[in-house]
Amino acid sequence: MDSIKGYVEHIVFRNDENGYTVFHLNNEDGEVTCVGNFHYIEEGELLELTGEYITHKLYGLQFKAESSRICEPEDLMSIERYLGSGSIKGIGASLAGRIVKRFKEDTFRIIEEEPERLAEIKGISERKAREISSQVSEKKDMRQAMIYLQKYGISATLAAKIYQHYGHNVYRVIEENPYQIADHVHGVGFKTADEIAARVGIHTDSDFRIQSGIFYTLLQSVNDGHVYLRQEALMHRSGELLGVEIRDIGKYLMDLAMEKKIVIKDEDDGRRIYSSRYYYMEMNMARMLHDLDVDYEQEEESLRRRLKAMEDQSGLSLDEKQRVAVLEAARHGIMVLTGGPGTGKTTTINAMIQFFESEGLDICLAAPTGRAAKRMTEATGYESQTVHRLLEVSGNPEEEGISGFQRNEENPLETDVIIIDEMSMVDLPLMSALLRAVIPGTRLILVGDCNQLPSVGPGSVLKDIIASECFSVVMLEKIFRQAGESDIVVNAHKINRGEEVVLDNKSRDFFFLKRQDANVIISVVITLIRNKLPGYVDAKPYDIQVLTPMRKGLLGVERLNGILQEYLNPGEPGKVEKEHGDRIFREGDKVMQIKNNYQLEWQILTRYGMAVDKGMGVFNGDMGIIKKINTYEETVTVEYDEHRIVRYPYPLLDELELAYAVTIHKSQGSEYPAVVIPLLNGPRQLFHRNLLYTAVTRARRCVTLVGSDQVFQEMIQNVNEQRRNTSLDQRIRELC
């Protein structure tokens, strides 16, 4: 690493969202072009930078800064340069020179303590003198705070966020209880606060640390889908995280409850600890569902007659269970339609749409992901959209205290019927936002397969609503003839029922290639994707998806993607690539967004580059292709479904990963022409029936499993999927 020190002469470019800055630094060696992520640097600042010199293909030698430190001006030239840089409004280079010439090393003291003396300089009135003093004082306070925070290893970006929130109180917060930063500053977690506390000298058994660690552990369990933890589990996990023995967890829990961060509930199965946010989210959802579930008085004979007329007119042919589903949707404010593949959910949705249209009602269709919404549109012929777009996302709904959606209680959805497909993917926060935008008198129809994997986010919404037994639920079970001709559908139902699946490869769409070595399995997978399957299912290699149970390991996502990239999109002259951390992104790569980003803008462009539509938000699980890597602008352009174009600045590449292979969990709601599933030994708690069922049902035309048939049969028999700690069903029953 190299270190250089100098003045910010000129800021060439700055991205206000992520702090990426290009500027000229003036030092004893002349002018150096510097690039890096900076917040709150201004022309005239004295900086010390650590990093390395790089050679840009177009712009030559540059200094790429990894870290920076703001320094106090050291001499008269530094003071004059800073004052005349333009950062202080009303002072130019000439006036700065006169001020420093008059007050010399005493300049800053005069400005701060005796600002009226500035009026001694020609061109400065007493009012202007006070304004200059105020600006210098404010910038000095911020500069000192930044220097102070950087002393504890806090990055410039994080220091700016902390100072913005606490102002002058930042010193007290850092020295007394830096753990509160994790509560107040978005993007700061317990681990960052813990590192700061260690540098400050706070003991590992500090009450502040233990209490913060307990709350952090509870919030981390949300990443596993839990809404609460039992007290014993919370104490054990917290102790492991903190590396200390927690003797009296009750004291810390009471303090957290007094601060309204958690809710403690004593139930028959023991003491449950909820984060307040998710406890009240479940409570409010139960109430909203109860309020929406109004009964619509319908004369039975008339209702059936109208349904029969719709069937005759549309040409739809429903069986009795499907008719019951349409009738129940007409009778109730809340209705759930569930069933496995091939059981006629899409036909039933179409019948509901046509029936409600014949009744003169307005209908909205939505699904959790863009791919699922697109499939819904193709299957029904009616426009469907993502739930986020239906609710008009704005801001970040994942931040507490921010609604994030323009559609809510004050601006509800204006429609008579809302049908949501792929409900197994809808988590607690998204369902809560949806319900806030639906008013009583609107029918809400929830469609999904309750045997699919639960949502990536917290909760088990569809299963809990069904388990409450408080709403109308119709489960379709009959496999229709056309679907019954597909071994994908037949075998999916066998897997779900725990029955043996015959692996004789006499099927047209379900194959099992027995291999026992991981490297051999990968070789077979590559051959299938490159040579065998594209022609068989009439698709491009990029459309064929590898699904694997794990991220790590010999057949995990991380290893598979590196290998598949080299075979499916190898490097070659003229194909630009960007190394980011341990990943290489290359033009033409298949990639996936791995976190919700509500601030990213997308555009749909004409062939001439004109925007015909645009919006905000790219979401966890969205998949696309890298179209261009611009080394000058330092951006990566990705095209997602529906031709949505998104430009990622380099610092945001942490939100992307290669997607030649994805985990089965990430494939929810998607459908591919063909899927390839490599299978070898793995953790029993992960290799279960539910996971296998979800993977098989992602394929439209062909499923090929490669690996151990013993593992396959063991997964069918393993029903021990990790149970989520949720209580929405209980909250609903309390209101029934």
N, C-alpha and C positions, 0 to 999 in steps of 0.2 A: 504493500500500500504506500502511496505517495501522499505528501501533505504540502499544501500551498496556502498562502495567506495574501489577501489583497482586498481592494475595494470593488464593490459592485458598480461598474462603470455604466452599463446599459443593459436593461432587461429586454431581450429580443422577443421572447415568447413565454407566456405563462398560461397553464390550464388551471383555472380557479377551482375546478372540482377535485382534482387529485394533487395539485401543487407542482406538477411537472413544469420545470422552468429551464429556459435557455438564456444565458446571460454572459456578458463580457466582464471578466475580472481583471483589474489592473493591479499589477504588483511589480516588484523590482525587475522581473524578467520581461516586462512588457504586458501585452494584452493576451489573455487566455480565454478561449470560449469554453464555458462550463455548462454541463447539463446534470440534472438530477431533480429529486423531489424536495421542494422547499416551501415553507409557509412563512409569511410575514417577513420576507427579506425585501429590502427596498434599495433603490439606487443610492449610493453613498455609504451603505453599510460596510463595515470592516468584517470580513469573514475568514475563518480558518477552515479549510476543506480537507477531508481525507478521502482518497479514492485512487483512481488510476487513469493514466493517459490512454486514450483509444484513438484509432484512426477511422473516421467516418468516410465511407466511399465517396460522398459528394463534398463534404465540408472539411475534410482533412483532420488535423490533430485537434482533439477535444479532451477536456478533463471531465471524467464521469465521477461525480461526487457520490460517495456512499453515506457520508455523515458530514455534518457542518456544525460550526460553533460561532455564535455571534460575539464579536469582541468590542470592547469600548474603544472609541477613537483615542489614539495614542499621542498625537502631536498636533501642532497648529494646522498643518496641512490636512490631517485627517478630519479635524473639527470643521474646517472650511469646506472640505469636500462633502461632508455629510450635510451641513446646513444648506449648501448650494445645489444639492442633488435634485431638488424638486419635491422631496418627501415632506418638507415643511412648507405649507401653502403660504405664499406671500413673500418667500425669500428666494431670490435667484442667485446666480453665481457672483454677480457684482456686489449685491447687498451682503451676502455671506462674507465676502472678502473684507468689506468695511467693518462689519461687526467683529470679526476675529482680529483685525488690525487694531481695533479700539480696545478690546477687552482681553485679548491674548488667551493664556491658559485659563483665565477666569471666566471665559465666555459662558460655559454651561451653568456655572454658579450664578452668574448675573441673570441669565434667562430664567432660572428656576426661583431664585430668592429675591432678586431686585429687578423684576421685569420692566418696571417703569423707567429704568435707566436706558433701555433700548431706544427710548424716544430721543435720546441725545444724538442718535444717528439720523442724518438727513434722510427723509423718505419713510420714517417709521413714526406713526402717531401713537398715542397712549393706548388707544383701543387695539391697534395692530400689535402693539407690544404684548398686551395681555393674551391675544389670540396665539401669538408665537409661543409664549410661555406655556400656555395650556397644551398646545400640540407637542412641544418638546417633552413636557412632563409626562404626558400620556404615553408617548413612544418610548421614553426612558423606562417607565414602569414596566411596559411590556417587554422591552429588551432585557431588563434586569431579570424579570421573571423567566424569560426564555433561557438566559444564561444559567440561572439557578436550577431550573428543571433539567437542563442538559447535563448538569453536574452529577445528577443521579441516573444518568444513562437514558433519559427520556428523549425520544426522537423529536426533531423540530415539529413534525406533523402533530404528534400527540401533545407536545408542550403547548402548541397553539390552541388545541381543543380544550385543554385543562385550564389555560389562562382565560380563554373566552368565558368559561363557565364560572370560575371562582374569582377572577380579578385579583384584588389585593389580598384576599383571604387564602390564596394559593399556598403561602408559606405555612400558615397554621395547619391547613389540611394535610400537607405533605408530612410535616413533622409530628402531628398528633395522631392522625388516622388516615393514611393514604388509601385504605381499603374502601373508603366511601367514594373514591373516584370511580370504582367499578359500578356503583349504583347510579351515578349522576352523569357520567360522560359516555355517550354512545360509542360503542366500538372498543371500550376498555373492559377487559374481563378480570377475574380474580387473579389469574396468573401474572398479568402485567402489574397489577397493584401489589402483588406479593413480591415481585422482583424489586419494585421501588421501595417497599417496606424493608426488605433485607438490606438494601443500600443505606437506608436512613438509620438502620440499627434497631428496628423493632423486633422483639423476641418472638421465636416461633410459637411459644405458648401464650402469646398475648390474647386477651379476650377479644380484641378487635379482629385479630387474624382468625381465631376459631369460629367466631360468629359469621364472618364473611365467607369462610370456607364452607361452612354448613349450608349457607344460602346458595353459594355457587354450585355445590354438589346437587342441591335440589333442582336448580335451573338446568344443570347438565343432564339430569335424568329426562328432561323434556326432549332432548335429542334422541332418546331411545323410545319416544312415544308416550312416556308416562305423564300423567297429570298429578300424581302424588307418589310419595314413597312412604312405606311404613317406617316408624321411628327407628327400629333396630337396623334396618337396611341403610337408612340415612346416617346413623351413627357410625356404622362400619365403613361405608364409602367415604365419609368425611375424614375419619381417622386415617384411612389409607392415603387420601389426598394430602393431608396436612403433615403426616408423619409424626403425629402426637396421639397420645391416648386421651380421648374425651371422657372425662369422669362424670360430669353432670350435664348431660345434653339438655335436660329440662330447663336449666337456667338460661341457656342460650336461645332455646326455642321460645321461651316466654318473652325474652327481649325482642326477638324478631317479630313475634306476634304483636307486641306493644307498638312496634314501629309499623305495623300493618303490612309487613312483607310476606308473612305466611299466615295460614289458617290451620289450626289444629282440630282434628275431628276424632273423637273416640267412637269406634265402631265395633261390631261384634268380632271382627277379625283382627282387632288391635288398633293402635293409634296411627292415624294417617296424617301426614304432613303435606299440605298443598302450598304452592306459591299462590299468593292472593289473586294474582292475575287469572290463573287458570281455574281456581275454585269458583270465583265469581263469573267467569266465562261460562262454565258449565251450568251454574245456577241460572244465569240470564238466558242461556239457550233453552233450557228446559221451560222457562216461563214463556219465551217467545214461541216455541213449538206448540205449547199448550194453547196460547192465544190464537194461533193460526188454525188450529184444528177444529174449525166450526163445521157443523153438519148442515148440508144443503138439502132442504126438504124437496124430495122428488117423488112423484107418484110412480110406483114401480112399473106398472104396465106401460105407462106413457114413456118412461125412460128406456125400457127395453125396445119399444116400438121405434123410437128415434134412432137407437143404436142399429137396429136391423135395417132401417132405411139407409143409414150411412154405409153399412156393409154392402148393400145391394148397389148403391150408387158408385162406390169407390172400387168395387171388385175385390175388396179384401175378404179373406176367408179366415175367421177366427175360431179357435176351439173354445170350449166352455170356460177354461181358466183365463184365457185372454179376454173374453167378454166380461168376466167378473172383474178383471183389472180395470177395464175402461169404466164400468159401472161404479166401482169403488172410487175411482178418480173423480167422477162426476158428483159423488155423494159427500166427499170429505175434503176438508181444507188441506190435510196432510195425507199423502198416500205413498207407500213404498212398493216398488216393483223390483223383485230380485229373481235371479236364476242364472244357471251356468250357460256356457256357449251352446248355440244351436237350439235353445228353448223358446225362441221367438220374442225376445225382448224388443228387438227393433221393429218387428211387425206390430207389436202391441203399442209401441210409442207412436208409430204412424197412425194406428187406429185412433189413439187418443187425440192426436193433432187434428185429424179429419173430423172427429166427432165434435171437438170443441169449436172448430171453425164453423161447422154446420149450425152450432148454437150461437154464432156471432161473437165469440170470445176472442180476445187478443192473446197470443201465445209467444213466450220467449223460450228459446232453447240455449243451453249452455253446458259446458263440461270443464273439468279442472285444467286441462292442458290444450295447447293449440292443436296437437295431433288428434286428441280425442274429439275436440270440437269439429275438426275437419271431417273426421269419420262420421260424426253425427249428421253433418250437412250432406255428405254423400249418400248416407243411408236413408235420409228422410226427404231430401230435396228442399228442405227449409233451412234458412240461415241459422247457424249456431255460432256461438262465440265462447271465448274463455270466460270463466266466472269473474276473473279480474277485469276483463274488458266490459262485461255486463254491468259491473259495479262502478265502472269508470275510475280505475285506480289513479291516485295522485298522491305523491309523497310515498312514505314507507309505512305501510300498515303494521309492520312487525315491531316498530318502535312504540313503546308504551306511551299513552297520552296522545297518540296521533291516529286519527281515524283512517287516513290513507285512501279512502274511497269517497268519491263525490256523491254516490248513492248511499243514503243512510236513512235514519228516522225522519230527518227534516226534508229529505229529498228522495222519497221512496221510488221504487220501480213502478212505472205506470203500465200495468198489464193485468190480465185476468188469470193467466195460467203460466207457471214457470216449471219447465221440465229440466232437471239436472241429470246428466248421464255420468257414468263412471264414478258413482258416489263413494266407492271404497277408497278413492284417492283424496277425498275432501277431508282436510284436517279441522281441528277445533277452531283455530282463529278464522279460517276462511268461511266456515259454516256460520260462525257468529256474525261475521260481516254481512253475509248474505241475508241472514234472518233479520238483521237490523233494517235492511232495505225492503223487506216484504211486509205489506200491511194486511191485517185481517180482511178477509174477503177475496184474497188472492189464493188460488189453489197452488200448492207446492207439491210436485211429484218427483220423488227421488228414485233414481234407477241405478242399479248396480249389482255386482256379483259379490255377495257377502263372504264367499270363500276365497276371494283374492287376498293378496297381502294387504295389510292396513296402510294408511297414508304414511308418507315420509315424515310429515309433521306430527305434532302431538295429538292424542285422542284416538278414538275408535268410533267415529261418528255413526256410520251406517250400522255397524253391529250393535251399538248401544241403543239406537232408535228402535231397531227390530227387537232387541232383548227386553226393552221396557214393556212390550206388549200393550202399549197404550194407543197405538195408531193402526190404521188399516194397512196390512201387509199382504201382498199376493206373491207367492213363490211359484214360478214356472218350472216345471220339472220334465215335461214331455220333450223328447228330442224329435224334431220334425224330420221327415223322410230325407230331404235333401241334405240336411246337416248330418243325419245319421249315416250317410254314405262316406263321410269324412272320418278317417281314423284319428285325426287330431281331436275332433269333438268327442268321439266315442271313448278314446283313451283318456282324455281329460276328465270325463265323468267317472271312468273306472278309477283313476288316481284319486279323485275326490271321495269316492266311496271306499277306498282302501282295497280295491280288487286288483288281482294280478293282471299285468299287461303283457300280452304275447309279443315277444321281440324276434319274430322270424323274418322280418324285412320283406314280407309279401304285400305290404301296404303300398299305396301310391303316394301317400303324403306323411307317413310316420316311419322313420328309420332309426335303427340303433346300430352303430358301428363299434364293436367291442375292441377296446384297446386298454392297456394297463400301464403304459409309460407316458408321462406328461409331455415329453418332447415329441413322441410319436403322435400323440393326440393333437398337438399344435400343428404338426405337419399335415395331418389329415384335414384339420379345420381350414388351413390355407388352401389346400387343393380344392376343397368343397366350394369355398368362396370365389376363388379365381377361375376355376374350370368347370366344375360340375353343376352347381346350382343355378347360376345366372340363366343359362339356356333352359333349364328344367322348369323354372318358375317364371321365365320371361321378365327378368329384372336385372338391374345393374349390380355389380359386386357391392357397391356402397349401400344398396337397399337391403342387403342381407345382414342380419344382425347377430353378433355373437353375444350370448347371455351367459353369465357365470355367477355362481352363488357368492363369490368372495372378491374382496379387493386385493388381499395379499396372497402370497403363495405361488406355486408353480403354474397354476391355472387361474390366478387372480387377474383382475382388471389391469393392474399396473404393469405386470409383466407382459400380458397378452397384447396390450396396446402398443408397447414398444416394438414387439416382434411384428405384429400385423401392419404397423405403419411402414416398416422397411419393405414388406412384400407387396402391399397394396398401394403405397404412395411413396416410392423411394426417392431419395434426393437425386437431383440431376441439374445440369447447367441451365440457368434461366429460371429455375423454380426457387423463389425466395423463401428462406426459413428464418425463424427467430428462436434462439435458445432462451428459455425462461426457467430458472431454477434447474430442476432435473428433467425438464421436458423440452422437446423440440417441436415447435409448431411450424408446419410447412404449408405453402399454398396447395390447396386440394385436399387437405386433411379433413376428416370427419371429426367434429368436436361437439361437446356438450357443455351447457351452462350448468354449474354445480351449486349455485345459490341464487336466491331471489334478488334481483337488482331492479328496484322500482324507478331508478333515476336514468337508466340507460335508454337513449332514444333510438327507435327504429324507424325506417322509412321504406316505403314501397316505391320503386323508381320506374319510370318509363325507359324504353331502350335508349333514349337520348339523355338520361340522367335527371329528368325532372321528377320531383316528388309528387305522387298522386295520393298518397296517404301517409300518415305518420302517427306515432303514438309513443307512450312511455312504458318501459317494463320488459325485461327478459327474465324468464323464470327457471328455477331449478328443474332440470330434466329436458329443457329445450335443446334440440339437436340441429346442427347445421353444418355447412361446408365453408372452410376458409377460402375466400375468393381472392384476397389480395393482402400482402404484407408490405406496408409502406415504410421503408427505413428512414425516410426524411421526416415524415410526420410522426413516426414511431407509433403507428396504429396497425391493427389487424382487423380486416373487414370480413365479417361472417354473414352468410345468407342463411336465414332460417325458413321454416315453412311459410307458405303464402308469399314467398319472395321478400320477406322482411330483411332489410339490410341494417346491420349494426356495426359501428366502428368502435373498437376497443383500444384505448390508449394502452401502451405497454404495461403500466403499473396495474391495470385491471386484468391482466392475463391469469392471475391467480384464480379467477372465476371460471376459467375454461379448462377442460381436460380432453384428451383424445377419447373418441367414442366408437372406435372399431369394435371394442368389447365394452359392455356396460354391465353393472350388476343387475340381477333380476329385479331387485327392488326399484331401480331407476327406470325400468322398462314399463312400469305400470301405466295403463291408459294408452299405450302405443300398440300398433299392430304393424307387422312387417310381412312382406311376401314370404320370407323364409327365415327361420331362426336356427342357429347352430348352438348346441348346449354342451360344452365340455364338462365331464363329471369324473372326479376322482374323490378320494377320501377328504373329509373336512369335518369341522366341528358339528357334533350331533345336534346342538341347539339351533344351528343354522340350516342343516340339511334335513328339512322336514317336508311333509306332504304339501303344505300350503305354498311353499316356495316353488316346488316342482310344478304344481298345478298352474300357478301364475305364469311360469316360463313357457309351458306348452301352449297355453291359450293366447300367447302373443303372436302366434304364427297364423297367417291367412292361408297359405298354400302348402307349406312343407315344414316339418319339424325333423331335425337330424340331431340325435344325441350321440356323442362320441366319448367313450370311456368305459367305466366299470358298470356292468349290468347288476352286480351285487349292490353297489351304492344306490343305483336307481330303485331297486326293489326295497331296500332299507328305507329310502326316503318316503316311499309310498306308505310304509307301515309306521313311520315316525310322526305322530300327531302332536308332539311336544313342542310346538312353536312357542316362542317367548310371549307370555301373556302381558298385555299392557295394563298398567294400573289406571283405570278410568272409572268414572262414576256417573256419567251422563244418564245412563239407564236408571240409576237410583234416584237422581234428582228429578227425572221425568215422573217416575212412579209416585214420588212425594206429592205431585200436583194432580195426579189422575183422580 
